[in-house]
Each structure stands twice: as structure tokens, then as C-alpha cells.
């Protein structure tokens, strides 16, 4: 197998062109029932590093959404690496399914592989990349939100402890201040939701599912459901 970076931090700076050869190495390696366990271990080790890198760049970005370098790393993972990696995972899992590999402790994973292969459509890869781009835009908007508290402008997550305060007045004040920026920017957030919803409907339709009734969209918007992240 191609030598992997020593840590997830090293992975965080790789481009898709640098990651794809690792998937190709696994794909073109001879695979049989005799060596499937070893092949799976190598694939799992690779995915562990890649997953840690993905979560690290996401965490770094959400801690500082104003940093252009952190934004670029997060966008690269969400819009370039992750959608393409998802396609490669389908490609690899299909090889495993084709040789009829089974293992009791992997029943759930193998079922998931079969489902993913059934609904995978190549035309959905760029659509999912666009969904992730919109999700990153949502994170940028909400990550920059602050609220005034005792003379300071606090990031919204720092209000959460006050929403658990034994004093009801304090809890209510914190809750209202936490919600106020979302209300103030509801038009922008609703527009992002609408775009994501439209794309997700197209993705589902391509995969053979019926389009949802528009009533559900309006209900979700009224509830201010945020775009989901990966996953």
C-alpha cells in the first residue's frame, strides 16, 4: 500500500489529487476472500486518518470562521475531497461485495455498503459538492454571530451555560439573545436552506426517490432547520 502520512494533521493539507492515488492503490490491489481482512484493515486505517483530518479542519474553521486559510482548508474538504471520497468508497465497497465477503461483526457495514451502492449516482457527486459549499456558507454566517452579554459581545456557544442557569430570568435572557441573530438573518439563512433543499431533492430524484411535497419545505423553514453537515 502507498505510504500514508504519519498523522491526520499531514492529511489536512493534501489535495484531492494527492489523496486519489491511495484509493486507486486499494482499488487495483488483488482482492480475494483470503486477503480481504488485511485489505479492509488498510482501508480502515486510511479512512481513519482522512476522517480525523476532515473533523480537525472543520473544528478549526468553526472556531475561527474569519480566518481565510482555515476557511480554504474546510472548503477543500467539504466541496472537493469529501464528495469525491464518497464516490471512491462506493467503488471500493463494490469490490468487497462482488467477492461475497461476509463477517458476522461486519453485517451492519455490509448492509450499508449494499444500500450505498444501490442509491449511488455519478451525477450526484457535483450536486453533493454544491450542498457542502452551501453548508460551509451557512457555517460562516452562523459562526460569526455574537450577542451582547454583560458588556461583551460573546460568540453564541458561550451563551449556552447561561441557558441552564437556575434563575429563569437569566435563562430566558440568554435564550432570546441566542436566537436573535438567527431571526435577524433569517432571510439569508432561509435562502441557503431553499438552495440546499432544491439540490437534495434533485439528488434524491436521481437516486430513484420521489420528490417531497412542498408543504414539508415550508414547515421546515418555519422551524428554522439549519442545513445539515456530512456525512
C-alpha positions as a Markdown table, in Angstrom:
| # | Residue | x | y | z |
|---|---|---|---|---|
| 1 | Unk | 0.0 | 0.0 | 0.0 |
| 2 | Unk | 1.1 | 3.6 | -0.7 |
| 3 | Unk | 2.7 | 5.0 | 2.5 |
| 4 | Unk | 0.2 | 7.1 | 4.5 |
| 5 | Unk | 1.1 | 10.4 | 6.1 |
| 6 | Unk | 2.2 | 10.0 | 9.8 |
| 7 | Unk | -0.8 | 11.8 | 11.2 |
| 8 | Unk | -4.2 | 13.3 | 10.4 |
| 9 | Unk | -2.5 | 16.8 | 10.5 |
| 10 | Unk | -0.4 | 15.8 | 7.5 |
| 11 | Unk | -3.6 | 14.7 | 5.7 |
| 12 | Unk | -5.3 | 18.1 | 6.4 |
| 13 | Unk | -3.1 | 19.8 | 3.8 |
| 14 | Unk | -3.4 | 17.2 | 1.0 |
| 15 | Unk | -5.3 | 18.0 | -2.2 |
| 16 | Unk | -7.6 | 15.5 | -3.9 |
| 17 | Unk | -5.0 | 14.8 | -6.5 |
| 18 | Unk | -2.7 | 13.6 | -3.7 |
| 19 | Unk | -5.4 | 11.5 | -2.0 |
| 20 | Unk | -6.9 | 9.8 | -5.0 |
| 21 | Unk | -3.8 | 7.5 | -5.6 |
| 22 | Unk | -4.4 | 6.0 | -2.2 |
| 23 | Unk | -7.9 | 5.0 | -3.2 |
| 24 | Unk | -6.6 | 3.7 | -6.6 |
| 25 | Unk | -3.9 | 1.6 | -4.8 |
| 26 | Unk | -6.6 | -0.1 | -2.8 |
| 27 | Unk | -8.9 | -0.5 | -5.8 |
| 28 | Unk | -6.3 | -2.1 | -8.1 |
| 29 | Unk | -4.8 | -4.3 | -5.4 |
| 30 | Unk | -5.7 | -8.0 | -5.9 |
| 31 | Unk | -8.6 | -8.8 | -3.6 |
| 32 | Unk | -9.9 | -12.3 | -2.6 |
| 33 | Unk | -11.6 | -13.9 | 0.4 |
| 34 | Unk | -8.1 | -14.9 | 1.6 |
| 35 | Unk | -6.8 | -11.3 | 1.9 |
| 36 | Unk | -10.0 | -9.3 | 2.4 |
| 37 | Unk | -9.4 | -8.8 | 6.1 |
| 38 | Unk | -6.0 | -7.3 | 5.6 |
| 39 | Unk | -7.3 | -5.2 | 2.7 |
| 40 | Unk | -10.1 | -3.9 | 5.0 |
| 41 | Unk | -7.6 | -3.1 | 7.7 |
| 42 | Unk | -5.6 | -1.0 | 5.3 |
| 43 | Unk | -8.7 | 0.8 | 4.0 |
| 44 | Unk | -9.9 | 1.4 | 7.6 |
| 45 | Unk | -6.6 | 2.9 | 8.7 |
| 46 | Unk | -6.6 | 5.2 | 5.7 |
| 47 | Unk | -10.2 | 6.3 | 6.3 |
| 48 | Unk | -9.5 | 6.9 | 10.0 |
| 49 | Unk | -6.7 | 9.4 | 9.1 |
| 50 | Unk | -8.8 | 11.1 | 6.5 |
| 51 | Unk | -11.8 | 11.3 | 8.8 |
| 52 | Unk | -9.7 | 12.8 | 11.6 |
| 53 | Unk | -8.3 | 15.4 | 9.2 |
| 54 | Unk | -11.8 | 16.3 | 8.0 |
| 55 | Unk | -13.1 | 16.8 | 11.5 |
| 56 | Unk | -10.0 | 18.8 | 12.5 |
| 57 | Unk | -10.2 | 21.3 | 9.7 |
| 58 | Unk | -14.0 | 21.6 | 10.4 |
| 59 | Unk | -13.3 | 22.2 | 14.1 |
| 60 | Unk | -10.5 | 24.7 | 13.4 |
| 61 | Unk | -12.8 | 26.6 | 11.0 |
| 62 | Unk | -15.8 | 26.8 | 13.2 |
| 63 | Unk | -13.6 | 28.2 | 16.0 |
| 64 | Unk | -12.4 | 31.0 | 13.7 |
| 65 | Unk | -14.6 | 31.5 | 10.7 |
| 66 | Unk | -12.8 | 34.8 | 9.8 |
| 67 | Unk | -9.5 | 33.0 | 9.1 |
| 68 | Unk | -9.1 | 32.7 | 5.3 |
| 69 | Unk | -6.7 | 29.8 | 5.5 |
| 70 | Unk | -9.0 | 27.8 | 7.8 |
| 71 | Unk | -11.9 | 28.6 | 5.5 |
| 72 | Unk | -10.0 | 27.4 | 2.5 |
| 73 | Unk | -9.0 | 24.1 | 4.2 |
| 74 | Unk | -12.6 | 23.4 | 5.3 |
| 75 | Unk | -14.0 | 24.3 | 1.9 |
| 76 | Unk | -11.4 | 22.0 | 0.2 |
| 77 | Unk | -12.5 | 19.1 | 2.3 |
| 78 | Unk | -16.2 | 19.7 | 2.1 |
| 79 | Unk | -16.6 | 20.6 | -1.6 |
| 80 | Unk | -13.6 | 18.7 | -3.2 |
| 81 | Unk | -12.3 | 15.9 | -1.1 |
| 82 | Unk | -15.4 | 14.5 | 0.7 |
| 83 | Unk | -17.8 | 14.3 | -2.3 |
| 84 | Unk | -15.0 | 12.6 | -4.4 |
| 85 | Unk | -14.0 | 10.3 | -1.5 |
| 86 | Unk | -17.6 | 9.2 | -1.1 |
| 87 | Unk | -17.6 | 8.1 | -4.7 |
| 88 | Unk | -14.4 | 6.1 | -4.1 |
| 89 | Unk | -15.9 | 4.4 | -1.1 |
| 90 | Unk | -18.7 | 3.1 | -3.2 |
| 91 | Unk | -16.1 | 1.9 | -5.7 |
| 92 | Unk | -14.2 | 0.0 | -3.0 |
| 93 | Unk | -17.2 | -1.4 | -1.2 |
| 94 | Unk | -18.5 | -2.7 | -4.5 |
| 95 | Unk | -15.3 | -4.8 | -4.9 |
| 96 | Unk | -15.9 | -6.3 | -1.5 |
| 97 | Unk | -19.5 | -7.1 | -2.2 |
| 98 | Unk | -18.5 | -8.7 | -5.6 |
| 99 | Unk | -16.3 | -11.3 | -3.9 |
| 100 | Unk | -19.1 | -12.2 | -1.5 |
| 101 | Unk | -17.1 | -11.4 | 1.6 |
| 102 | Unk | -19.1 | -11.8 | 4.9 |
| 103 | Unk | -18.2 | -11.5 | 8.5 |
| 104 | Unk | -20.7 | -11.5 | 11.4 |
| 105 | Unk | -19.2 | -8.4 | 13.1 |
| 106 | Unk | -19.5 | -6.5 | 9.8 |
| 107 | Unk | -23.1 | -7.3 | 8.9 |
| 108 | Unk | -24.2 | -3.8 | 9.5 |
| 109 | Unk | -21.4 | -2.3 | 7.5 |
| 110 | Unk | -22.0 | -4.7 | 4.6 |
| 111 | Unk | -25.7 | -3.8 | 4.6 |
| 112 | Unk | -24.7 | -0.1 | 4.5 |
| 113 | Unk | -22.4 | -0.8 | 1.6 |
| 114 | Unk | -25.2 | -2.5 | -0.4 |
| 115 | Unk | -27.6 | 0.4 | 0.3 |
| 116 | Unk | -25.0 | 3.0 | -0.7 |
| 117 | Unk | -24.2 | 1.1 | -3.9 |
| 118 | Unk | -27.9 | 0.8 | -4.8 |
| 119 | Unk | -28.5 | 4.6 | -4.5 |
| 120 | Unk | -25.2 | 5.9 | -5.8 |
| 121 | Unk | -25.4 | 8.0 | -8.9 |
| 122 | Unk | -22.4 | 9.6 | -10.5 |
| 123 | Unk | -24.3 | 12.7 | -11.5 |
| 124 | Unk | -25.0 | 13.4 | -7.8 |
| 125 | Unk | -21.3 | 13.9 | -7.0 |
| 126 | Unk | -21.1 | 17.6 | -8.1 |
| 127 | Unk | -24.6 | 18.2 | -6.6 |
| 128 | Unk | -23.4 | 17.0 | -3.2 |
| 129 | Unk | -20.3 | 19.2 | -3.5 |
| 130 | Unk | -22.6 | 22.2 | -4.0 |
| 131 | Unk | -24.6 | 21.1 | -1.0 |
| 132 | Unk | -21.5 | 21.1 | 1.1 |
| 133 | Unk | -20.5 | 24.5 | -0.3 |
| 134 | Unk | -23.8 | 25.9 | 0.9 |
| 135 | Unk | -23.3 | 24.2 | 4.2 |
| 136 | Unk | -19.9 | 25.9 | 4.6 |
| 137 | Unk | -21.6 | 29.2 | 3.8 |
| 138 | Unk | -24.2 | 28.6 | 6.5 |
| 139 | Unk | -21.4 | 27.9 | 9.0 |
| 140 | Unk | -19.6 | 31.1 | 8.0 |
| 141 | Unk | -22.8 | 33.1 | 8.7 |
| 142 | Unk | -23.7 | 31.5 | 11.9 |
| 143 | Unk | -20.1 | 31.2 | 13.1 |
| 144 | Unk | -19.8 | 35.0 | 13.0 |
| 145 | Unk | -22.9 | 35.6 | 15.1 |
| 146 | Unk | -22.4 | 37.2 | 18.5 |
| 147 | Unk | -24.7 | 38.5 | 21.3 |
| 148 | Unk | -24.2 | 41.2 | 23.9 |
| 149 | Unk | -23.8 | 39.9 | 27.4 |
| 150 | Unk | -22.7 | 41.9 | 30.4 |
| 151 | Unk | -20.9 | 44.5 | 28.3 |
| 152 | Unk | -19.2 | 41.9 | 26.0 |
| 153 | Unk | -20.0 | 40.6 | 22.5 |
| 154 | Unk | -19.9 | 36.8 | 23.0 |
| 155 | Unk | -20.0 | 34.0 | 20.4 |
| 156 | Unk | -23.3 | 32.3 | 20.6 |
| 157 | Unk | -22.0 | 29.0 | 22.1 |
| 158 | Unk | -20.8 | 30.9 | 25.1 |
| 159 | Unk | -24.4 | 31.7 | 26.0 |
| 160 | Unk | -25.4 | 28.1 | 26.4 |
| 161 | Unk | -24.3 | 27.7 | 30.0 |
| 162 | Unk | -26.5 | 30.7 | 30.9 |
| 163 | Unk | -29.5 | 28.9 | 29.3 |
| 164 | Unk | -29.0 | 26.3 | 32.1 |
| 165 | Unk | -28.9 | 28.8 | 34.9 |
| 166 | Unk | -31.3 | 28.1 | 37.8 |
| 167 | Unk | -32.6 | 31.6 | 37.5 |
| 168 | Unk | -35.5 | 31.7 | 35.0 |
| 169 | Unk | -34.9 | 35.3 | 34.0 |
| 170 | Unk | -31.3 | 34.6 | 33.2 |
| 171 | Unk | -32.2 | 31.6 | 31.1 |
| 172 | Unk | -34.8 | 33.5 | 29.2 |
| 173 | Unk | -32.5 | 36.4 | 28.5 |
| 174 | Unk | -29.7 | 34.1 | 27.3 |
| 175 | Unk | -32.2 | 32.1 | 25.1 |
| 176 | Unk | -33.6 | 35.3 | 23.5 |
| 177 | Unk | -30.2 | 36.7 | 22.8 |
| 178 | Unk | -29.0 | 33.4 | 21.4 |
| 179 | Unk | -32.0 | 33.3 | 18.9 |
| 180 | Unk | -31.9 | 37.0 | 18.0 |
| 181 | Unk | -29.1 | 36.8 | 15.4 |
| 182 | Unk | -30.8 | 33.9 | 13.6 |
| 183 | Unk | -34.0 | 35.9 | 13.4 |
| 184 | Unk | -32.1 | 39.0 | 12.2 |
| 185 | Unk | -30.5 | 36.9 | 9.3 |
| 186 | Unk | -33.5 | 34.7 | 8.6 |
| 187 | Unk | -33.7 | 35.7 | 5.0 |
| 188 | Unk | -30.2 | 34.8 | 4.2 |
| 189 | Unk | -30.4 | 31.5 | 6.1 |
| 190 | Unk | -33.8 | 30.7 | 4.5 |
| 191 | Unk | -32.2 | 31.3 | 1.1 |
| 192 | Unk | -29.4 | 28.9 | 1.9 |
| 193 | Unk | -31.9 | 26.3 | 3.1 |
| 194 | Unk | -34.0 | 26.7 | -0.1 |
| 195 | Unk | -31.0 | 26.1 | -2.3 |
| 196 | Unk | -29.9 | 23.1 | -0.3 |
| 197 | Unk | -33.4 | 21.7 | -0.3 |
| 198 | Unk | -33.7 | 22.0 | -4.0 |
| 199 | Unk | -30.3 | 20.2 | -4.5 |
| 200 | Unk | -31.2 | 17.5 | -2.1 |
| 201 | Unk | -34.5 | 16.9 | -3.9 |
| 202 | Unk | -32.6 | 16.6 | -7.2 |
| 203 | Unk | -30.1 | 14.2 | -5.5 |
| 204 | Unk | -32.9 | 12.0 | -4.2 |
| 205 | Unk | -34.8 | 12.1 | -7.5 |
| 206 | Unk | -31.6 | 11.0 | -9.4 |
| 207 | Unk | -31.3 | 8.1 | -6.9 |
| 208 | Unk | -34.9 | 6.9 | -7.7 |
| 209 | Unk | -36.8 | 8.5 | -4.8 |
| 210 | Unk | -40.0 | 10.6 | -5.2 |
| 211 | Unk | -39.8 | 14.3 | -4.7 |
| 212 | Unk | -41.2 | 15.5 | -1.3 |
| 213 | Unk | -44.3 | 17.6 | -1.1 |
| 214 | Unk | -43.5 | 21.3 | -0.9 |
| 215 | Unk | -45.5 | 21.5 | 2.4 |
| 216 | Unk | -42.6 | 19.9 | 4.2 |
| 217 | Unk | -40.2 | 22.6 | 2.9 |
| 218 | Unk | -42.4 | 25.4 | 4.3 |
| 219 | Unk | -42.8 | 23.5 | 7.6 |
| 220 | Unk | -39.0 | 23.1 | 7.9 |
| 221 | Unk | -38.4 | 26.7 | 7.1 |
| 222 | Unk | -40.8 | 27.8 | 9.8 |
| 223 | Unk | -38.9 | 25.7 | 12.3 |
| 224 | Unk | -35.6 | 27.3 | 11.1 |
| 225 | Unk | -34.0 | 23.9 | 10.5 |
| 226 | Unk | -30.3 | 24.5 | 9.6 |
| 227 | Unk | -28.6 | 22.8 | 6.7 |
| 228 | Unk | -27.1 | 19.5 | 7.9 |
| 229 | Unk | -23.4 | 18.8 | 7.7 |
| 230 | Unk | -22.0 | 15.2 | 6.2 |
| 231 | Unk | -21.9 | 12.7 | 6.4 |
